[in-house]
Amino acid sequence: YQDVFDQLPFGRYVFNSVFIVGTIVIFGLTINSLIAYALARLRFKGRDLLLAIMVALIIIPLEAVVVPLLLIVNRLGWLDSYHVQIIPFIADPFSIFLFYQFFIGLPKDMEEAALVDGASLFEIYWRIILPLSRPVFATVAILQFLFHWSDFLWPLMVTRGETYRPLMVGI
């Protein structure tokens, strides 16, 4: 163990992994739940098509899109940074689908009462939906953490030095 700590910046790798995964989980919970709430409660043109695309995206593995994604982030100049490991993974179709399924099961009575009282859609989300949705938030957070903690292929492709390398690639 002493050789590992002497030869590798092990603490840096652990920090990078915790920072990357924590950021993905926090921003992912926010963005994915807002998207799912809009899909579950708002009626707009193209909503059903958007839901079908979301479900179809669940079955596409990362390995199928990793090369085009690498070309895009290379053009943007994002290689060897934190945001190349975070931004592409914040919006997750599976998380959106889990949130969506939970939100359509919630009764609309409290939301309608809040609308009558003058609450905005965001206030309804923040004060009514969010407190009722703790179980699905915990589930999505755990699943996202487990999925991204063990990421290997993408960080291996986009990190060159040890500065931004997560634990799995560093080891």
Rosetta blueprint (number, residue, H / E / L):
1 Y L
2 Q H
3 D H
4 V H
5 F H
6 D H
7 Q H
8 L L
9 P L
10 F H
11 G H
12 R H
13 Y H
14 V H
15 F H
16 N H
17 S H
18 V H
19 F H
20 I H
21 V H
22 G H
23 T H
24 I H
25 V H
26 I H
27 F H
28 G H
29 L H
30 T H
31 I H
32 N H
33 S H
34 L H
35 I H
36 A H
37 Y H
38 A H
39 L H
40 A H
41 R H
42 L L
43 R L
44 F L
45 K L
46 G L
47 R H
48 D H
49 L H
50 L H
51 L H
52 A H
53 I H
54 M H
55 V H
56 A H
57 L H
58 I H
59 I L
60 I L
61 P L
62 L H
63 E H
64 A H
65 V H
66 V H
67 V H
68 P H
69 L H
70 L H
71 L H
72 I H
73 V H
74 N H
75 R H
76 L H
77 G L
78 W L
79 L L
80 D L
81 S L
82 Y L
83 H H
84 V H
85 Q H
86 I H
87 I H
88 P H
89 F H
90 I L
91 A L
92 D L
93 P H
94 F H
95 S H
96 I H
97 F H
98 L H
99 F H
100 Y H
101 Q H
102 F H
103 F H
104 I H
105 G H
106 L L
107 P L
108 K L
109 D H
110 M H
111 E H
112 E H
113 A H
114 A H
115 L H
116 V H
117 D L
118 G L
119 A L
120 S L
121 L H
122 F H
123 E H
124 I H
125 Y H
126 W H
127 R H
128 I H
129 I H
130 L H
131 P H
132 L H
133 S L
134 R H
135 P H
136 V H
137 F H
138 A H
139 T H
140 V H
141 A H
142 I H
143 L H
144 Q H
145 F H
146 L H
147 F H
148 H H
149 W H
150 S L
151 D L
152 F L
153 L H
154 W H
155 P H
156 L H
157 M H
158 V H
159 T L
160 R L
161 G L
162 E L
163 T L
164 Y L
165 R L
166 P L
167 L H
168 M H
169 V H
170 G H
171 I L
